[in-house]
């Protein structure tokens, strides 16, 4: 997608984005590693990574939900204008 382009390509929106998949993977790794590292600094670092991944997952969810709603409304309007034969 071009940097200056404001177009939304509804057919290109994936149901689960790569960003959400990576954030969920990082969350699972943090939960597995938190029992292994007993040091205070290590635990704070894992906790910070966990919070960052959770914030990323939440932001990605809001983005996808917002554009899914927009694309769903657009498809519904298109069906009303051009009903299937």
Buried (B, 14 or more C-beta within 10 A) or exposed (E): EEEEEEEEEEEEBEEEBEBBEBBBEBBEBBEEBBEEEEEEEEBEBBEEBBEBBBEBBEEBEEBBEEBEEEBEEEEEEEEEEEEEE
